[in-house]
Amino acid sequence: MMIPAQAAGVANASVIHHFGSIDDLHAALMDRMVQQLIASVLAIGDDASDRMMKHEAVVAALFDVFETRGAARLAAWLELSGEWRRLTHVREAVQQVVIKRATFGDLNTTAAQDLVLISVTLAMGAGLFGTALAELIGQEPGRTRKLATEALLAYTIARGNR
């Protein structure tokens, strides 16, 4: 298995020197993933034609990141090691998403914050355990994501109708 420094054609020491420590490297990776996710979410909000299509696209992007890019494992490691608090850009990025999500017109800012909170929690859980747990109980690998997406859409509809 090739390690990231080798893949980039540089020495491990060069990578550590640049970032300061392996913890700093992990924090930088997570920060970059968050920034890319935020950029995707903000673009989706502008591209989709109606609220439900926008919400479905945002949920799909969120689950894609946590299921396919290793973000769930990295975020879990950062949380378990106490490094999560160092991600200074996350708060601002989440606020951007909340504000953008509130502009869809069906949720106020508090409801949009709640939606971000539950969406990220479900996406992390699906990314970490969804496929394995579904397999353990005899379900297809995408079942967890499908159920979580349905729950989020139902939540959004219910909150938007209040």
GUVEXMAR-176282 format. One line per 5 residues: number of its first residue (from 1); their letters; for each residue x, y, z of N, C-alpha, C. Coordinates in nm, 2 decimals. Atoms other than C-alpha are relative to their C-alpha. Last residue first. Example, Ala and Ser with C-alpha at 12.3 -4.5 7.8 and 13.67 -1.06 7.14 Angstrom:
<atoms>
2) sa) -0.09/-0.11/0.00/1.37/-0.11/0.71/-0.08/0.11/0.08 | 0.09/-0.12/0.00/1.23/-0.45/0.78/0.09/0.12/0.00
</atoms>
This chain:
<atoms>
162) rngra) 0.03/-0.06/-0.13/-4.47/2.41/1.09/-0.03/0.15/-0.01 | 0.15/-0.02/-0.01/-4.49/2.26/0.73/-0.04/0.06/0.14 | 0.04/-0.11/0.09/-4.12/2.31/0.67/-0.14/0.03/0.01 | -0.05/-0.12/-0.06/-4.03/2.10/0.98/-0.04/0.12/-0.09 | 0.07/-0.03/-0.12/-4.24/1.81/0.86/0.03/0.14/0.06
157) ityal) 0.14/-0.03/0.04/-4.11/1.83/0.50/-0.08/0.03/0.13 | 0.00/-0.13/0.06/-3.75/1.85/0.63/-0.14/0.04/-0.04 | -0.02/-0.10/-0.10/-3.80/1.56/0.87/-0.01/0.14/-0.06 | 0.12/-0.01/-0.07/-3.95/1.35/0.59/0.01/0.10/0.11 | 0.10/-0.07/0.08/-3.66/1.43/0.37/-0.13/0.01/0.07
152) laeta) -0.04/-0.15/0.01/-3.41/1.35/0.64/-0.10/0.07/-0.08 | 0.02/-0.07/-0.13/-3.58/1.02/0.72/0.02/0.15/0.00 | 0.14/-0.01/-0.02/-3.59/0.92/0.36/-0.04/0.07/0.13 | 0.05/-0.11/0.09/-3.22/1.00/0.33/-0.15/0.02/0.01 | -0.04/-0.13/-0.06/-3.14/0.79/0.64/-0.05/0.12/-0.09
147) lkrtr) 0.09/-0.03/-0.11/-3.34/0.50/0.50/0.03/0.13/0.07 | 0.14/-0.02/0.05/-3.17/0.51/0.16/-0.09/0.03/0.12 | 0.00/-0.13/0.06/-2.82/0.55/0.32/-0.14/0.03/-0.05 | -0.01/-0.10/-0.11/-2.88/0.25/0.55/-0.01/0.15/-0.06 | 0.12/-0.01/-0.08/-3.00/0.04/0.26/0.00/0.11/0.11
142) gpeqg) 0.05/-0.13/0.00/-2.71/0.10/0.03/-0.12/0.03/0.08 | -0.09/-0.10/-0.06/-2.52/-0.22/0.13/-0.06/0.14/0.00 | -0.09/-0.04/0.11/-2.82/-0.46/0.07/0.08/0.12/0.06 | 0.06/-0.10/0.09/-2.98/-0.60/0.39/0.11/0.04/-0.10 | 0.05/0.05/0.13/-2.90/-0.92/0.56/-0.06/0.09/-0.09
137) ileal) 0.14/0.04/-0.02/-2.87/-0.80/0.92/-0.06/-0.05/-0.13 | 0.02/0.08/-0.12/-2.49/-0.80/0.93/-0.14/-0.05/0.01 | -0.04/0.14/0.04/-2.48/-0.66/0.57/-0.02/-0.10/0.12 | 0.10/0.06/0.09/-2.68/-0.36/0.68/0.03/-0.14/-0.04 | 0.12/0.03/-0.08/-2.45/-0.31/0.98/-0.11/-0.06/-0.09
132) atgfl) -0.02/0.12/-0.08/-2.14/-0.33/0.76/-0.12/-0.04/0.08 | -0.01/0.11/0.09/-2.27/-0.08/0.50/0.02/-0.13/0.08 | 0.12/0.03/0.08/-2.40/0.17/0.75/0.01/-0.13/-0.09 | 0.06/0.12/-0.03/-2.13/0.17/1.01/-0.11/-0.05/-0.10 | -0.08/0.08/-0.09/-1.88/0.45/0.95/-0.06/-0.14/0.01
127) gagma) -0.13/0.01/0.05/-2.03/0.63/0.65/0.09/-0.10/0.08 | 0.01/0.08/0.12/-2.39/0.57/0.75/0.14/-0.03/-0.05 | 0.04/0.14/-0.04/-2.31/0.70/1.10/-0.01/-0.09/-0.12 | -0.11/0.06/-0.07/-2.13/1.00/0.96/-0.03/-0.14/0.04 | -0.10/0.03/0.10/-2.41/1.07/0.72/0.12/-0.06/0.06
122) ltvsi) 0.05/0.12/0.07/-2.67/1.04/1.00/0.10/-0.04/-0.11 | 0.00/0.12/-0.09/-2.48/1.28/1.23/-0.04/-0.12/-0.08 | -0.14/0.04/-0.02/-2.41/1.52/0.94/0.01/-0.12/0.09 | -0.05/0.05/0.13/-2.78/1.53/0.85/0.14/-0.05/0.01 | 0.05/0.14/0.02/-2.90/1.56/1.21/0.05/-0.06/-0.13
117) lvldq) -0.04/0.08/-0.11/-2.69/1.87/1.28/-0.04/-0.15/-0.02 | -0.14/0.02/0.02/-2.75/2.03/0.94/0.06/-0.10/0.11 | -0.01/0.08/0.12/-3.12/1.99/0.98/0.14/-0.04/-0.03 | 0.03/0.14/-0.04/-3.11/2.13/1.33/0.01/-0.10/-0.11 | -0.11/0.04/-0.09/-2.92/2.44/1.20/-0.03/-0.15/0.04
112) aattn) -0.11/0.03/0.09/-3.18/2.47/0.92/0.12/-0.05/0.08 | 0.03/0.13/0.07/-3.46/2.45/1.17/0.11/-0.04/-0.09 | -0.01/0.10/-0.10/-3.30/2.73/1.37/-0.03/-0.14/-0.05 | -0.14/0.03/-0.03/-3.24/2.94/1.06/0.01/-0.11/0.11 | -0.07/-0.11/-0.06/-3.60/2.91/0.94/0.14/-0.04/0.04
107) ldgft) -0.04/0.01/-0.14/-3.70/2.64/0.70/0.06/0.13/0.05 | 0.09/0.09/-0.08/-3.90/2.62/0.38/0.04/-0.01/0.14 | 0.13/-0.05/-0.02/-3.75/2.91/0.18/-0.10/-0.08/0.09 | 0.09/0.09/0.08/-3.45/2.75/0.02/-0.14/0.04/0.02 | 0.05/-0.07/0.12/-3.27/3.05/0.17/-0.09/-0.08/-0.09
102) arkiv) 0.12/-0.08/-0.04/-3.26/2.87/0.51/-0.05/0.08/-0.12 | 0.12/0.09/-0.01/-3.03/2.61/0.34/-0.12/0.08/0.04 | 0.04/0.04/0.14/-2.79/2.89/0.23/-0.12/-0.09/0.01 | 0.05/-0.12/0.07/-2.77/3.04/0.58/-0.06/-0.04/-0.14 | 0.12/-0.02/-0.07/-2.72/2.69/0.74/-0.07/0.12/-0.07
97) vqqva) 0.10/0.09/0.04/-2.46/2.61/0.48/-0.14/0.02/0.06 | 0.03/-0.03/0.14/-2.27/2.93/0.54/-0.10/-0.10/-0.05 | 0.09/-0.12/0.00/-2.29/2.87/0.92/-0.04/0.04/-0.15 | 0.14/0.05/-0.04/-2.15/2.52/0.87/-0.10/0.12/0.00 | 0.05/0.08/0.11/-1.85/2.67/0.69/-0.14/-0.05/0.03
92) ervht) 0.03/-0.09/0.10/-1.79/2.93/0.96/-0.06/-0.07/-0.12 | 0.11/-0.08/-0.05/-1.80/2.67/1.23/-0.05/0.10/-0.11 | 0.12/0.08/0.01/-1.58/2.43/1.03/-0.12/0.08/0.05 | 0.09/-0.04/0.11/-1.31/2.68/0.96/-0.13/-0.07/0.00 | 0.05/-0.13/-0.02/-1.14/2.65/1.30/-0.10/0.04/-0.11
87) lrrwe) 0.05/-0.03/0.14/-1.09/2.28/1.29/-0.07/0.13/0.00 | -0.10/-0.08/0.07/-0.88/2.26/1.61/-0.05/0.04/-0.14 | 0.01/-0.14/-0.04/-1.18/2.15/1.82/0.10/0.09/-0.08 | 0.11/-0.06/0.08/-1.19/1.82/1.62/-0.01/0.15/0.03 | -0.05/-0.09/0.09/-0.84/1.72/1.76/-0.11/0.08/-0.08
82) gslel) 0.01/-0.14/-0.05/-0.97/1.56/2.07/0.05/0.10/-0.09 | -0.13/-0.05/-0.04/-0.84/1.22/1.96/0.00/0.14/0.06 | -0.05/0.09/-0.11/-1.18/1.06/1.95/0.13/0.05/0.05 | 0.09/-0.02/-0.12/-1.33/1.36/1.75/0.06/-0.09/0.12 | -0.02/-0.13/-0.05/-1.04/1.37/1.50/-0.08/0.02/0.13
77) waalr) -0.14/0.00/-0.06/-1.05/0.99/1.46/0.02/0.14/0.06 | 0.01/0.07/-0.13/-1.43/1.01/1.40/0.13/0.00/0.07 | 0.08/-0.08/-0.10/-1.39/1.29/1.15/-0.01/-0.08/0.13 | -0.08/-0.11/-0.04/-1.12/1.09/0.96/-0.07/0.09/0.11 | -0.11/0.05/-0.09/-1.33/0.78/0.96/0.09/0.11/0.05
72) aagrt) 0.06/0.05/-0.12/-1.63/0.96/0.83/0.10/-0.05/0.10 | 0.02/-0.12/-0.09/-1.43/1.16/0.58/-0.06/-0.05/0.13 | -0.06/0.03/-0.13/-1.30/0.84/0.42/-0.02/0.11/0.10 | -0.13/-0.07/-0.01/-1.38/0.98/0.07/0.07/-0.03/0.14 | -0.10/0.04/0.10/-1.66/0.74/-0.03/0.14/0.07/0.02
67) efvdf) -0.01/0.14/0.04/-1.92/0.72/0.24/0.12/-0.03/-0.08 | -0.02/0.08/-0.11/-1.89/1.06/0.42/0.02/-0.15/-0.03 | -0.13/-0.04/-0.07/-1.84/1.26/0.11/0.03/-0.10/0.11 | -0.11/0.04/0.09/-2.12/1.08/-0.09/0.14/0.02/0.07 | -0.03/0.14/-0.02/-2.35/1.11/0.21/0.11/-0.05/-0.09
62) laavv) -0.05/0.02/-0.14/-2.31/1.49/0.21/0.03/-0.15/0.02 | -0.14/-0.05/0.00/-2.35/1.52/-0.17/0.06/-0.03/0.14 | -0.08/0.10/0.07/-2.67/1.30/-0.16/0.15/0.04/0.00 | -0.02/0.13/-0.08/-2.81/1.51/0.12/0.08/-0.10/-0.08 | -0.09/-0.03/-0.12/-2.74/1.83/-0.07/0.02/-0.12/0.08
57) aehkm) -0.13/-0.01/0.05/-2.90/1.69/-0.39/0.11/0.03/0.11 | -0.04/0.13/0.04/-3.21/1.58/-0.21/0.15/0.00/-0.05 | -0.03/0.07/-0.12/-3.24/1.92/-0.05/0.05/-0.14/-0.03 | -0.12/-0.05/-0.06/-3.21/2.10/-0.38/0.04/-0.08/0.13 | -0.11/0.04/0.09/-3.46/1.87/-0.55/0.13/0.05/0.06
52) mrdsa) -0.02/0.14/-0.03/-3.70/1.93/-0.26/0.12/-0.06/-0.08 | -0.05/0.03/-0.14/-3.66/2.30/-0.28/0.03/-0.14/0.03 | 0.09/-0.01/-0.10/-3.70/2.33/-0.66/0.06/-0.04/0.14 | 0.12/-0.08/0.03/-3.48/2.40/-0.95/-0.10/0.02/0.11 | 0.13/0.07/0.00/-3.14/2.28/-0.84/-0.12/0.09/-0.02
47) ddgia) 0.03/0.07/0.12/-2.83/2.48/-0.94/-0.14/-0.07/-0.01 | 0.02/-0.09/0.11/-2.79/2.75/-0.68/-0.05/-0.07/-0.12 | 0.11/-0.09/-0.04/-2.83/2.53/-0.37/-0.03/0.09/-0.12 | 0.12/0.08/0.02/-2.61/2.27/-0.54/-0.12/0.09/0.03 | 0.03/0.00/0.15/-2.33/2.53/-0.57/-0.13/-0.08/-0.03
42) lvsai) 0.04/-0.13/0.04/-2.35/2.60/-0.19/-0.03/0.00/-0.15 | 0.14/-0.03/-0.06/-2.35/2.23/-0.11/-0.04/0.14/-0.05 | 0.10/0.08/0.08/-2.05/2.16/-0.34/-0.14/0.03/0.04 | 0.01/-0.05/0.13/-1.85/2.45/-0.19/-0.10/-0.07/-0.09 | 0.08/-0.13/-0.01/-1.94/2.34/0.16/-0.01/0.06/-0.14
37) lqqvm) 0.14/0.03/-0.02/-1.82/1.98/0.08/-0.09/0.13/0.00 | 0.05/0.05/0.13/-1.49/2.11/-0.06/-0.15/-0.04/0.01 | 0.01/-0.11/0.10/-1.44/2.32/0.25/-0.05/-0.04/-0.13 | 0.11/-0.08/-0.04/-1.52/2.03/0.48/-0.02/0.11/-0.10 | 0.12/0.07/0.03/-1.28/1.80/0.30/-0.13/0.08/0.03
32) rdmla) 0.02/-0.01/0.14/-1.01/2.06/0.32/-0.12/-0.07/-0.05 | 0.04/-0.13/0.03/-1.06/2.10/0.69/-0.02/0.02/-0.15 | 0.14/-0.02/-0.03/-1.05/1.73/0.73/-0.05/0.14/-0.03 | 0.08/0.08/0.09/-0.72/1.70/0.55/-0.15/0.02/0.03 | -0.01/-0.06/0.13/-0.57/1.99/0.74/-0.09/-0.08/-0.10
27) ahldd) 0.09/-0.12/-0.01/-0.68/1.84/1.07/-0.01/0.07/-0.13 | 0.14/0.05/0.00/-0.52/1.51/0.97/-0.10/0.11/0.01 | 0.03/0.05/0.13/-0.19/1.68/0.88/-0.15/-0.04/-0.01 | 0.02/-0.12/0.09/-0.19/1.88/1.20/-0.04/-0.04/-0.14 | 0.13/-0.05/-0.04/-0.23/1.55/1.39/-0.04/0.13/-0.08
22) isgfh) 0.11/0.08/0.07/0.05/1.40/1.19/-0.14/0.05/0.04 | 0.02/0.13/-0.07/0.27/1.69/1.31/-0.10/-0.08/-0.08 | -0.04/-0.01/-0.14/0.41/2.02/1.19/-0.01/-0.13/0.08 | 0.12/-0.01/-0.09/0.22/2.04/0.86/0.03/0.01/0.15 | 0.09/-0.10/0.05/0.52/2.12/0.63/-0.12/0.02/0.09
17) hivsa) -0.06/-0.13/-0.01/0.77/1.93/0.83/-0.09/0.11/-0.04 | 0.01/-0.04/-0.14/0.54/1.63/0.85/0.06/0.13/0.03 | 0.14/-0.02/-0.03/0.51/1.62/0.48/-0.02/0.05/0.14 | 0.04/-0.13/0.06/0.88/1.67/0.42/-0.15/0.04/0.03 | -0.05/-0.11/-0.09/0.96/1.40/0.67/-0.04/0.13/-0.06
12) navga) 0.09/-0.02/-0.12/0.73/1.16/0.48/0.05/0.11/0.09 | -0.04/0.08/-0.12/0.94/1.21/0.17/-0.10/0.03/0.11 | -0.08/-0.08/-0.10/0.78/1.35/-0.15/0.03/-0.10/0.12 | -0.14/-0.01/0.04/0.65/1.19/-0.47/0.09/0.08/0.09 | -0.02/-0.14/0.05/0.28/1.27/-0.41/0.15/0.01/-0.04
7) aqapi) 0.09/-0.03/0.11/0.20/0.90/-0.39/0.02/0.13/-0.06 | -0.06/0.07/0.12/0.50/0.84/-0.17/-0.08/0.03/-0.12 | -0.12/-0.08/0.03/0.37/1.11/0.08/0.07/-0.07/-0.13 | 0.03/-0.13/0.07/0.02/0.96/0.07/0.13/0.07/-0.04 | 0.05/-0.10/-0.09/0.13/0.60/0.16/-0.01/0.14/-0.07
2) mm) -0.08/-0.12/0.01/0.14/0.34/-0.10/-0.05/0.10/0.10 | 0.08/-0.12/0.00/0.00/0.00/0.00/0.09/0.12/0.00
</atoms>
